[in-house]
Amino acid sequence: MANSPEPSRKRQRTDRRQQLAQTSASASAMVTRSRSRSAAQIASKHSSGSATSAKLPLLENPTSIISGVGDSIGNSEMSQTGVVLTSKLLYELKSEKDVIAKLIEAFLEPCTLARSFPQKDALRALDCPVDAADVRSAYTFLAKKSKRVRDELQRLTIDAINTLNSEPCDEHDSQMNAVLIILLNPKITEYTHDDDTPVFPELCSAILSQPPSQRTTLMQYFVASDAVPGTNSTPAYPALPSVRHTVDEQLLASDSERKSFESYLSIFQKYVTQEMVKAAQRIARSASAGSEPAAQKVSLHTLGGCSLVIVAQCMALINNYNNTHKVVPYTAFYNDAVNEHADIKEDVPRFRMPDGISFCSYPFLLSPTTKSEIIRIESVILMRTELQDSFFRAMFSGVTCPYLVLEVRRDNLVRDTLYQLDLKFSQDLRKQLKVRFVGEEGVDEGGVQKEFFQLIVRDVFSPKYGIFKASENTHFYWFRPQPKPAKDALEEIRLTGQLIGLAVYNAVILDIHLPPAMYKKLLGMPVTREDLREVDPELHHGLMQLLNLTPEELEFLERTFEIEYEDLGELRTHELIPGGAHTLLTIQNRDLFIDKYVDFVFNVGCEKQFGEFKSGFDRICGSSYVRYMRPQELELLVCGCSDLDFTALERSTIYDGGYSKETTVIQYFWKVVGEFTDELKRKLLFFATSSDRVPIGGLSKLHFVIAKNGGDSDRLPTSHTCFNVLLLPEYSSLEKLRERLLTAIHNSEGFGMI
């Protein structure tokens, strides 16, 4: 790091350890500094040594202190096995001087520390050789000691971390034992150097500098150190509300393994949180001198020394391991402090710079709400750029429209939209969308386009086009298998992909029912057998039943690797493998049969259709932050969440024109709405906002305004859907409000000028 005093501090610590080792060797009281000696040699020297050095004042000659511990632990079984430190051994020490001496001996070098706190349970030792519970017990014991002991523990820990960074061990592969022991120190995230620079990033740097095999070993320790061997795995779904999850996203670890992994992840989360909060408070104090400090936004590049970057990189290592092994929910990596305090407006432009430092580079920390905000900011930047470019182009090549304008007829939405989009250049699609329904006077400030998307998506997925087929059980749409789809059908499929991309780009939520497999494929992730459950539950059940049949039962079926499917009323066949019509299904090849069938449904049978769909989507979103999202998060971005929490909406609603939450008619309104069914609540949302979908984060994130629209009258409520404003007359009774409101929301299609 620039202007860092770290190099000189490292040299001082290294010299101090070398002096300590030399003094220790001359006294024959402890292990030598040489890393070339084997663990057995060190253990032998430790157990056979005798204390000879004269005792000097504390910390001036630490070796003499260590030599004085010999009498109290010389007969310990630990010293006979080469073990340097355990909680039991610490408890037996008579004085704080002995405690400090023993700590010095244990922390002399990582290889020495690695032999401390051995796991006595042979079964558990196979997964993690460190007894994590014993380590915690030792730290608890030390925390109750004097400040002198605690300070020495901090100094020794910093020295050990410095050694891990500056003098990597080229012989022993137990460095991760020492790292684990250091991580278990509850104060590790709070330790600082004399200049107040944090120590924890240096530990993260030491982890990142290890070979891949040792980093993997550390991740395995995270899973196993506190886990109970032999416990059954109890899969659980990631805890992200209002998102569908397939079975393959279940956790593969047991409850005890999950809790163990989470406990170590929480250490890194704690450091990130405390640094974010401190930075926000620091900015707040400087921005509001003399007044009550308020929380401020923090940009990653402004944080001194980029210590969070190193920690975030280490968390990325943990996240990658978790993605493969599915130990904890991916939502466990979301950091509330980052999502609350991160200055996304500042970070998004920096993310696009080749050497930019940004929270956007660590998407596992960011919630779906923050990611949607990143995509919104990206879109605004691109729209503004295209708007400026259009003005410059107009100066040289004539008038050009600064917006992407679609003029469509309600009775011919799909054809009109397809024709106009095909005529647009790629840069035109990045302009702000404006929609006008032919024959209507409504001006699009956001509300018209929301209704446009709702209506056209409804048309595209209707049976009259025959592009998609809905499951009768799950109501999810998937492509109909067609080896040679018509040109018109492919154009309509490409249009559907473009519409979804345009909706994401323009921050419009759609009422669309696509299975998780679609979002996986859009993000380039492989689909699995369990994804078939959402697309065709009956087929999935039938294929899984094959796994339970005996060889005789499979032989009786006389099933081959040839399948039948319906293509627009015509029955067709397809060989899953070359010569499949003559290959019988057996117990030896049934897994291949299942995998090939799943591959046919998701890939082979709809290769051209999905290719066009993805091409349309990528034309709008191919280079956006969408590619850093998870399938579940992308689904939230496209569809919103399904939680109709009108209590949250009531709490966040803004009142205008003389209304307040205490106004009688407002109380009538929320009483009536509270009695609505979910269907009526969605109709109310559609009436007021032109969308019946709930934004990411729930209805509390919806900017909703109720404004006074005159006194008591027979007028119906109206709305400015572009601004989510409900215009409500001050009705004289609850029944009148209910009747007028229901009439309005049941007749809410179309736009006019009021």
Order of alpha helices (4+ residues) and beta strands (2+ residues): alpha-alpha-alpha-alpha-alpha-alpha-alpha-alpha-alpha-alpha-alpha-alpha-alpha-alpha-alpha-alpha-alpha-alpha-alpha-beta-alpha-alpha-beta-alpha-beta-beta-alpha-alpha-alpha-alpha-alpha-beta-beta-alpha-alpha-alpha-alpha-beta-alpha-alpha-beta-beta-beta-alpha
